[in-house]
Every structure is written in structure tokens, then in C-alpha cells.
């Protein structure tokens, strides 16, 4: 029979959690610095970022996510690409997606 392992003390658990929080906090700061560096390198991206940030309630994380998900609005430079509903055309009695 193997000896029973002692559970870590609550102080050890708290210390470990604090170290994890510090690690992730530093990771977030490093990522934010990287994002800022990208913005500084690309004038159009910075312009789009600032424009998105001007919308009330849009913070840096949401603005960056929007830019990433839309590929910097690359596919939306033409107003026709902003349509959220597919175009519909009628062909006799059938409804056809354009």
C-alpha cells in the first residue's frame, strides 16, 4: 500500500494561483504591446482601429477582434460587400439566391 499524499496547504495553493495570475497578466501585456506595434506599422490598420474605437462601448479588445475577424475590412472596401442579407431573384415560381 502506498503512503497517502498530503494535500498542499492553502498557502501553497494561494501562492501558486498568484504566480499564475502574474504570468497571465504579463502575457496579456506582451500581447497588447504586440498589437500596438502592429498598429504603429500599418497606417490603414491604425486608422481603422481608431475609427472602431470611436464607437461608444467598443474597447481595445473588441476593436482588435473586429479587425482580425474582418481581415482589416479588406473584403469590405466596397459598399456592396456590407450586405447582410443574400440577394434574391425570382425565376418563375422558384426563389433563387443570386
Helices and strands as residue ranges (DSSP letters): H 10-41, H 43-53, H 60-69, G 74-76, G 79-82, E 88-91, E 94-97
